[in-house]
Amino acid sequence: MLNPIFCAIIMAVSAMFAVSAPSTGHAQNLANQLFGAKNNASNQAAMPVGSYAKGCGAGQVQLPETGPTWQAMRLSRGRNWGQPVMINYLEDLSRAAVSVGWKGLYIGDISQPRGGPMTSGHASHQIGLDADVWMLPPSRLTLSRSERESISSIPVRSSNQRSVTKNWTRNHHALLKAAASDARVDRIFVAAAVKLEMCKTARSSDKAWLQKIRPVAGHDTHFHVRLKCPAGASACQTQTPTVSSLSKGGNGCDDTLNWWVTDYLTPPQTTAKKPKKPSAPQRGPRQYTMTDLPNACQSVLASR
């Protein structure tokens, strides 16, 4: 007959494993773990599926690690994949960079081989139509893999977030203008100080392209290009306009922009109010399971 104390120990250990097992299973079902484990594209026709921050990418292609006018950075992340339209756009933009005085481009994260939520970093970049371009003008395009892991870009926004630094040049302005003037682009995210500076220095008769330049926090060392859904991409969800003056043909150089360096950075004093009951925390991309994504992402993940 088993010792009662020994039986109690066995039951306690069994209970521990019964509690921990569901969390392990849940981790295995998280979409970012499933998509992050893929190192090749799906064998499907190219198609961005879902929205920029909740979707995946079918039939994506890899940006070559090095080209005549670009280098892909942080190769260990495996995020130099995107929709064919994005890869073509980046190659075109790298050639435009040469025309404005740079040697080319250092290109950061685009997307994972099959897109989807990432295990770290971005909330977007999920459908292969987002890409980060470094603000650092390339000194050379012969960086080794280890150098691409160790060097960093440069900040073009001051520490108080209200102005650009000496790193900002006319060539940066020219490059962003070329980037935004491409019809494939929906919007480009930059630090608010960058947009303010561009609004000040752009010619008054040539500012329509500035509408695509959008101020967003966290973009002081790179700019983030977002392309429109390509023609015929029926599974792609395009983004709606966010600048109030868009419908009037404006360029975003208005009070909406000034807010970023006034009320946003230094909120006005208000009368204290009774705190509201905290709402339930929203689930972010790293908590998504496959059921949170469009159904078509199941086939993207399962494709050989």
N, C-alpha and C positions, 0 to 999 in steps of 0.2 A: 504494500500500500504506500502511495506517495506521501511524503511529508507535507502537511498542510501549508507550511511556510514556503516550501519549494513551489507548490502549486500556485500560491498567491503571486510569487515572483514571475512565474511563466505567464500568468494572466495579465500582469501589469505590463510586461514587455510586449505581449501581443497587442494590447490596447494602444501602446505607443506607435507600433507600426501601422495599426489600423487608422490612426489619426493622420500619420504622415503620408500615407500612400496616396490619398486624393490630391494633395498639393503637388506631389511628383507627377501624377497623371495630368494635372492641370497645366503644369509647366510644359509638358510635352505637347499640349494642345494649343499653346499660345502661338498666334500667327507669326510673331517676330522670330520665334525660335525655328519654326518650320521653314519660313522663307530665308532666314539667315543661314540655314544649313545648306542651301542650294548654291552650287558653284558653277552652274551652267544655265543657259537660257532654256525656256520651254521650246519644244519643237512645234511651234505654231506660227500662224501668220501674225505679224506685228499688230498689237492692239493695246492701247492703254485702257485698263478696266477700272471703272469707279472714279473716285475723286482723288485729288492730289494727296490728301491725308487719310484716305481710307480706300485702298484699292490694291492693284497689282499690275504687272506688265507682262503681256504675252509677246513672244517672239522678239525679245530685246536683243540688241547687238552690243558688242564691247568696243569702247573707244580704245584704239591701240595705245599701249603704254607711252609710246613716244612717236611723234610725227614731225614733219618738217617745221611746223610752227606751233607745237604744243608739247607738253608733258603732263601725264596724269599723275597726281600726287597721292600720297598715303595708299599705296597699292595694297598694303596688307589688309585694308578694309574690304577689298573686293567690291567697290562701289563705282567702278568706271563702266557701267552698263546703262543703256537707255534705249528709248524708242529710236528707230532709224532717223526720224526727223530731228531729234535732239543731237544725235551724233553728227549729222550733216551740218546742223546749225553751229555747233561748237568748232568744227573744222573751218567753217566759213568765218566765224568770229575771230579765230586765231590768225587767219590771214588778214583780216581787217586790223588786228592789233599791230601787225607789221607795218601797215600803211600809216598808222598814227605815231610810229616811232618806237614801238616795243619789238623785242625779238620774237614774240609770240605770247602764249598764255601758259600759266600754271593752272590746271583745272582740278578742282577738288571733287567732292562727292557728287555723283549723278544719281545712281540708283543701284540696287542689288541686281543680280542676274535676272531674277524674276520679279523685281520690285517688292512690294509688300512692306509691312511695318519693319522697322529696324530694331536691333537689340540695343542700340545706343544712338544718341544724337537726335536726328531729325524726326519731326512729326510728319512732315510731308516727304517728298522724294519717293513716293510709293508707286507711281505709274510710269516713270521714265521720262517725264516732261519737266523736271526740275534739275538745275545744275548750279553748282557754286564755282565761281571764277575768282581766283585770288587777286587781291589788289597789288600784290608784289610783282613789279615788272621783272620778267626773267633775266637773270644775268647770263645764263647759258641754257641750252636745251640738251645737255649731256649729263644730267644728274643721274647718279646711280640709284638703285632701289633704296639703299640705306640713307642716302642724302635726302631722298623724297620723304622719308619718315622723320628726319631730324630737323630740317629747316622749317621755318614758319613764315606766314605772310606778315604784312605790316599793317598797323592801324592807321586809318586815314581820318579818324574822328578823335577830337581832343577828349581828355579825361572828364571834362565837365559836360560833354555831349553836345555842346552848343556851336562848335566850329570845327573846321577841318584842321589837320596838322600840316606840317611842312612836307609830309609824304605825299599829300595830294598835289597833283600836277595837271596842267592843261591836257596832257596825254590821257590821264584818267577820264577827264571830261569827254574827250573825243572818242575814247573807247566805249564809254557808256552810251553816248549818243548813237554810235554805230550799232551797239547791241540793241537799243530800244527802237531804232528805226526799221528793224527787220520786221516784215509783216507776220512772221511766224510767232513773234513774241506777244504774250498777253500782258505781262508785267515784270518788273525787275525790282527786287527789294534791296534797299540800301539804308545806311544810317541816316537819321533825320538831318544831321549836319551836312551830309553830302548833298541831299536834295536841296537844302537851303542854299548852299554854295552854288549849285548848278543853276538854280533859279535866278540868283544874283548875276551870274556871269554869262548866261546864255543870251544871245541876241533876241531882242523883243519880237522881231519878225520871224524867229525860228525857234519856237518853244512848244509846238504841238506834241513832239515826241516825248516831252517831259511828263506828259500825263501817265506814261507807263512806268515812270520811276516812282516807286512808292516807299515812304519811310516806314521802317520796321526795326524794332530793337534787335540788337545782336548781330548787326551786319557792318562792323567797322573794319574787318580785315578781308572781307570778300563781298562780292555782290551775287545775288541769287536770281538766276534767270528762270522764268516760268513760261513755257510755251503754251499756245492755245491747243485745244484738242484738234488733231489733224482732220482734214476733210475725210469723211467716210468712217471716222472712228465712232461707231454707233454706241459702243460700251463706255465711252469716255464722258465724264461729267465736267462741263466747263465751269469756270468760276465767274460769279457775277461781279459787276463793277463795285468798287468801294469808295471811290472819290466822288464827292457830291457834285462836283462841277463837270463830271464826265458827260452828262446828258446835254450840257451847254457847250460842249466842245472845249472845255477848259484844260489847263495843264497841271492842276494841283498845286500851283504856287499861290496859295491863298491862306485863309485863316485855319483851314484844316491842317496845313503844314505847320503854321506857327504854333499851333496847339502842342505839337510834339516837343518844342523847346520852351514852353511856358507852363501850362497847366500839367502836362504829362510829367515833366521833370521836377517841377515845384508846385505841387497841388495847392490850390487856394485854400485858405483857412475857412472852415465851415463850422457851424454850430454843432456841437456833439449831439448825436442822436442815439436813441436806445438801440443797442446792437441787435441785428436780426438773428433769428435762429439759424444756425449754420445749416446749409443745404448739404445733401449727400454729395461726396466728392465724385466728380465726373471721371469716367474711365478713359485713360489715354491710349494711344496706339500700342504701347507696350503691354496693355492688358487685353488687347483684342484677341479673340479667338476667331477661327475660320468662319463662324456663323455671323460675325460682325461685318465681314467683307462681302462684296458681291459674290453671288453663287458661281460665276465664271472663274473666280480665283481658285476654286477647287480643281478645275481642270488644268489651270496654269501650274499649280503646284504638282499635280500628278503626272503631267506630261514628261515623257522621257527625253 
